[in-house]
């Protein structure tokens, strides 16, 4: 019940390959005690000429480790093991992407927000968003699910308590012209900003970014925001849709926001309660993916996974979300970042073929 009063958000990605990878992950019902951490970075722009952009593992030939996997949206996306475990401070995509955030680069302007920021107690129990943004002419939006992680100018430090849990990372590169659209969607998540060095000159050019940085409150109904933009890429840009859900919206991220906005059936991977069941009546269904599932060769249970996502059927879209599927979540702010990419969609679909019965 309390979750209905908590704002939320969902980020949806349309990509058939990612969708299929998630679809096949729900075939096993074996009980597991612990899982290795599953870390995912979808890097939509791998150009290293820009400092504010998503980066891969430098095309290393990585060892066959299960601690981390990476997928890039260019070419023919597929899961591949990362070059290093994520608790190392070098040679993997998270460190490479965030190098100028955790170190001091005067040319990089940043804004970071989290409900559980590094080196601070939890600050905003209503919001579940954890994001770091870097801004130049090319901007990067780095979304993740790890609490107490990525201190600004604090060096790279992985929280050991998170090693037994699954997490997801999404990095999106876009041009400065989309800053207002992204910032407005973020504002609806009621974020706690723990790092901000955006200069007045930049804020004066982008009103919504200024509103985000200065904490201007949302006061106008319907307390839902939907932004659309394309990623910055030298090869093939990807379509992104970002949703922000304010606590005053009293909206469920999955049934009301994603299912209705996309006018499509969805499959979801998120913690749920007894009151929040699969929806099988009507034109568009909402089905909960069965737990445990097999994700890229690793068995994952819902209880040990911090990642939350949804597949939008028929749209080649995967949404990375912050909300649980619970009645109380309607009052919790949140976000969804949705990526349209057939290959990424198919990759996720492979993990999500088994769904729970309609009465569960």
N, C-alpha and C positions, 0 to 999 in steps of 0.2 A: 504493500500500500504506500509506504513513504516514497517509493521510486517515482510515483506519478507526479510528485512535486519537485523532481530533480530534473534540470534541463539536460539535454543530450544532443548528440550529433552523430551523423553517419557520413562516411566518404565512400562513394561507390565508383567502381572501376568496371568499364565495359570491355571485356577481352575474353574471347572464347577459350583460349588455352588456359588462362588462369582459372576460369570458371570450371573447366573440366578437371583440373588438378584438385580443386576443392571438392568436386562432386564425388570422387571415388574414395574419399577418406573416411567414410562412415560405415564400412563393411564389417568391422570387428566388434564383438561385445565382450572381449576378454578384460578382466579387471587388472589394472596395473597399479603399482605402488608409487613409482616415480618415473619421470620422463626427463630426457635430456632437453635442454632448452632449444626451441626452434626459433630462429631469428630470420626475418625476411626483410630484405630491402628491395623494393622495386624502383630501380633507378631509371627515370624517364629521359634523362639527358646525361650522357657520360662525357661531355666535353670538358677537358681539364684545363682549357685555356682560361676559363672564368673561375674566379675563386668562390663565388656564390652560386654553386651548382652542385648537383648530385654527382657522386663519383663511385666507380666500381672498385674492384680489388687490384687495379692496375694490370688486369689480364694475367694474373699469376696462374700457374698450374697448381691448384690447391691440393692438399692432402685430403683423403676421404674421411672427413670428420663429420659428426652429426650435430655439432654444436651450433652451426650456423649455415644457412643457405641463402643464396642471392638470386634474384631474377631481374634482368634488364628488359625494358619493353621494346628496345630496338631489335630489328632482325626477327629471329624466331625464338621468343622467350622460352626458357626452360630452367628448372631449378638446377643449381650447381653449388657444390660446397664452397664456402668462403675460404680465402687464403689463410686466415688465422681464426682462432677462437675469439669470441667477442670480449673475453676478459683480458686479452692482450691489448697493448696500447699502440699497435702499429699494424700496417699491412692488411687491414680489412676495411670494408666500405664505410662503416660507421665512423671510424677514426678519420679516414681520408675525406669524407664529406664534411665532418664537423671540425676539422683541424683548425680552421680560422675562427671558430667559436670558442673552443677550449683554450686556444692560445691568443696572443694579442696581435691582431692585425688591424692597424688603424684604417685600412681601406674597406673593412667589412663593417657594416652597420647591422645590428641584430635586435631582435625582440624575441624573448622566450617566455613561455607561460606553462604552468603545471599546477595540478591540484596537490602534488606531493613533490615539491622542488628539492634539488640537492642542497644539503647542508642546512636545511630549514625544516621545522615541523610542518605537517600537512596544513595548508593555508586556506583551502576553500573546499569544504566537504560537499558542496553542491555540484561543483564541476569536476569532470574526470579527464579533462583535456591535458595532454602533455605534448608540447610542440616547441620547436626552435626554428626561427626564421632568420635568414641572412639576406641582406638587401644590397644590391648594386643595380646596374642596368639589368643584369640577370639576377633574379631572386630565386632562392631555394626555400621550400617549405618542407620541413623534416618532422614527420609525425611518428610518435612512438608510444609504447605502452608501459615503459619501465619507470617505476617510482624512484625518487632520489637519484636521478641520473642526469648527466651532462651539465656540470657546473660551468657557468660562463667564466672564462679565464682561470679555470681551476684545474686544468689537466684532465686527462682521461682516466676515469675510475669506474669500473663495473661493480655494482652492488652485489656481493656474493649471495645474499639472500634470494636473489632473483634467478639464480642458475638452475634451480629445479623447476622453474615455470616456463611456459611458452610465452613468447613475445612476438610482436610484429613491428616492423619499421617500414615507413613509406616515405620516399623522397621525391618531391615534385619540383622541377625547375620551370620557371615562367618568367615572362618579361615584366618590366616595371609597370607597364600600362595596366596590368591586372591586379596591382596591389590593393586598390580600393575594394574590388570584388572579394578578394580573399580576406581582407581585414574585416569587412562587414560580416561575413559568415562567421569569423572567429568571435566577434563581439557577442553574438547570440549564445555562445558557450559560457559566458560569464567567467572568463579566465582570470587566474591570478598571475600577473606578470612579475617574473623574478629577475629578468635582465632586459635592459632597454638602453641603447645608446643612439637611437635614431635622432638625427640632427633636426633643428627647427626648419631648415630649408626644405628638407624632404617631407616633413609633416605638413608644411604649408601647401605643398603640391598635391597632397593626397588626404582629403578630408576624413575619409573613413579610417585610414591608418592613424591619423591624429586622434580620432575618437577612441580607437582601440588603445593607443598608447597612454592616453590621459584618463581612461576609465569612464568615459561618458556612458551613462546608463541607457538601455533600451526601454522606451516608454510607449511605443506604438504597437498595437495589435497588427498581425496575429502572432507575433513573437516567434516567427519562423522565418528563416532566410535560406534562399536557394541561389547559389552563384554558379555560373558556367564560364569556363575558360579553357584554352588549349595550352599544352606544355610547350616549352621552348626546346626545339630539337632541330639539328642540322639535317636530319633524315626524315623522320615521320613523326609529326606531333600527335599527341594523344588528347582526347577530349576528357576533361575533368568536370565533375559536378560536385560542389561542396554544399552541405546542408548544415545549418546551425539551428539548434533548438533551445530556446530560453525556458527557464523554469516556469514562467508564467504561461507557457503555451499549453501545458497539461496534455502534451501529445506523446504518444508512443512512437519511438524512432522507427520501428520496423513496420507495424501494422498501418499506422496513419501516415507517416512521412514517406518512407521509401516505397512501400507497396502502392500507395495512392499516387505519388508524384510520378513514378515510372509506369503506372498502369500495367503492372506485370506481376506474375507470381515470383516469390522470393524464397530462398532457403537461407536460414540463419544459423550462425555458430556464436552463441553467447549464453552466459548463465541465465537461467529462467526459474520461475517459481511455479507452484501447482496451479495458480490462477491463470497463468499465461500459456495457453495451449496453441498447438498448431491450428491454423484456420483453413478448413477445407471447403467451406461453402462459398458461394459467390463466384464471380468470374476469375478473380485472382486469389491464389492461395498463399498462405504463409506456412512453411514447413520447417520444423526444427531438425537440424542435422543430428543424427544419433551419435551418442558418445559411448565408448571411445571410437575414434576414427583413425584411419591410416593416412598420414600426411607425408608425402614424399619419402615413404619407406619407414617412417617413425610413427609408432602408436601414440596418439595424443588423447587425453581425457579432458573434458570440459572443466573439471574441478582444478586441474593443474595448468590451465592455459589462460593467460591474461589477454590474449588476442581475441578480438570480436570482429566478425565480418559477415557479409551477406552477399549472396549471388542473385543477380537480377536476371531471371530466365528470359531468353529471347532477345536480350539487349547486349550480350557480350560484355557485361558490366559486373565488376566486383566493387563492393563498398566496404571500406574499413571504418569501423564505428567505435564509439566510446561507451555506449549504453548497454546495460543488461536488458534482457527481455523479461521484465518484471512489472507488475502493476505499479509499484512505487516509483519506477523510473520516469513516469510521466511528469513528475515534479522535479526531475533532475536535469540540468542542462546537458547538452551533448553535441556531438558532431558526427558527420559521415562524410568521408571523402571517397568519391566514386570514380573509378577509372574504366574507361571504355577501351578494351583491347581484347581481341578474340583469343590470342595466344595465352595471355594472362588468365583470362576467364576459363579457358580449357584446363589450365594447370590447376586451378582451384576446384573446378568441377570434379576432377579425378578424385578428390578427397571427400566429396560430399554426396555420394550416390545413395547412401542409406539415410532415410529420414524417419522420424518418430511417427507413430500412428496419430490419427486426427484427434483422438481424445486425450492426448498427452501433451 
